[in-house]
Amino acid sequence: QVHVVESGGGWVQPGGSLRLSCAASRLIFSLYTIGWHRQAPGKQRELVAFISSTGTTGYENSEKGRFTVSRDNAQNTVYLQMSSLKPEDTAVYYCAVGYEVDNIDYWGQGTQVTVSS
């Protein structure tokens, strides 16, 4: 059974940084596209960033320049480096695994990110 686990969430002040990690096991990790999604209270889940099996990355407009997604296939891990965090970045962040960014096979359980003073 595939296992997807996010980590690295927590509380941070506005302007601060966090690095999220997504580790997956029991699959050929390098073949998959990994997406980071987030869901704020009362809002729909939205795509934040993704990285394809070939290393192509994509970001939603508000995250460009502030978030960086990267992968380490040897560690079966994808990272989301977040900087200049804003209160509106507060959400549960989920890792999604699939062959395409919009064709998701597996979800992690999510990690909470809270940005407040």
BATI-956320 format. One line per field, with one value per residue (C-alpha): residue in three letters; x, y, z. Coordinates in steps of 0.001 Angstrom, whole numbers, always signed. Layout:
residuo: c(ALA; ...) .
c1: c(X; ...) .
c2: c(Y; ...) .
c3: c(Z; ...) .
This chain:
residuo: c(GLN; VAL; HIS; VAL; VAL; GLU; SER; GLY; GLY; GLY; TRP; VAL; GLN; PRO; GLY; GLY; SER; LEU; ARG; LEU; SER; CYS; ALA; ALA; SER; ARG; LEU; ILE; PHE; SER; LEU; TYR; THR; ILE; GLY; TRP; HIS; ARG; GLN; ALA; PRO; GLY; LYS; GLN; ARG; GLU; LEU; VAL; ALA; PHE; ILE; SER; SER; THR; GLY; THR; THR; GLY; TYR; GLU; ASN; SER; GLU; LYS; GLY; ARG; PHE; THR; VAL; SER; ARG; ASP; ASN; ALA; GLN; ASN; THR; VAL; TYR; LEU; GLN; MET; SER; SER; LEU; LYS; PRO; GLU; ASP; THR; ALA; VAL; TYR; TYR; CYS; ALA; VAL; GLY; TYR; GLU; VAL; ASP; ASN; ILE; ASP; TYR; TRP; GLY; GLN; GLY; THR; GLN; VAL; THR; VAL; SER; SER) .
c1: c(+0; +1356; +2130; +2325; +3347; +3735; +5782; +7264; +4139; +3758; +3288; +5297; +5075; +4265; +7368; +8777; +9685; +8857; +9924; +7393; +8372; +6386; +7704; +6169; +6889; +5971; +5940; +8438; +8613; +10595; +7786; +5222; +4211; +3918; +1564; +1193; -2373; -3800; -7175; -8025; -11041; -14248; -12472; -11947; -8713; -6412; -3213; -189; +2713; +3802; +6880; +6751; +8760; +11109; +11554; +9231; +7687; +4559; +3120; -111; +274; +290; +3069; +5477; +8686; +7764; +7465; +9938; +9200; +11999; +12462; +15039; +14204; +16909; +15039; +11546; +10837; +9492; +9978; +8036; +10156; +7882; +9161; +7658; +4671; +1407; -1581; -3549; -1137; -2637; -4109; -3675; -1135; -1535; +774; -785; +842; -119; +1160; -304; -894; -4662; -4849; -4135; -3756; -2705; -3092; -1248; -2996; -1945; +147; -1104; +600; -414; +894; +39; +1580) .
c2: c(+0; +3421; +5708; +9489; +11630; +15371; +17069; +20446; +22449; +24681; +28236; +31097; +34878; +36880; +37209; +33961; +30742; +27064; +24015; +21253; +17721; +15017; +11481; +8595; +4902; +1691; +3259; +4221; +7779; +9198; +8419; +10576; +14201; +15606; +18457; +20604; +21671; +23634; +24102; +27025; +26928; +27411; +27342; +24798; +22913; +24577; +23672; +25609; +24133; +20956; +19228; +16664; +13486; +15398; +18269; +20741; +22994; +25105; +27571; +29405; +33152; +34272; +31826; +32660; +34001; +33037; +29242; +26792; +23142; +20605; +16864; +14338; +11055; +9220; +10094; +9690; +13194; +16450; +19757; +22991; +25896; +28771; +32245; +35678; +33914; +35809; +35176; +34166; +31259; +29686; +26326; +22596; +21670; +18366; +16372; +14733; +11989; +11065; +10637; +14017; +17057; +16814; +13038; +12235; +8699; +9290; +11989; +12577; +13384; +17039; +19303; +22513; +25811; +28814; +32295; +34851; +37367) .
c3: c(+0; -975; +1935; +1560; +4541; +4833; +7522; +8378; +9100; +12116; +13254; +11824; +11944; +8804; +6670; +7979; +6193; +6408; +4454; +3955; +3046; +1287; +1527; -390; -211; -2036; -5476; -8171; -6912; -9806; -12266; -10500; -10547; -7039; -6293; -3218; -2485; +406; +1990; +4218; +6550; +4590; +1239; -1492; -1803; -4320; -6123; -4894; -6839; -8549; -9871; -12650; -13053; -15363; -12917; -14570; -11958; -11853; -9385; -8808; -9370; -5756; -4893; -7683; -6235; -2696; -2954; -4442; -5066; -5484; -5373; -4247; -5922; -4015; -814; -2336; -1091; -2475; -700; -678; +510; +1517; +2273; +2889; +4352; +4738; +6989; +3907; +3438; +6551; +5550; +5692; +3043; +1244; -949; -4024; -6060; -9603; -13118; -13992; -11827; -12316; -12169; -8543; -7281; -3682; -1044; +2170; +5413; +5378; +7568; +9182; +8390; +10475; +9734; +12382; +14707) .
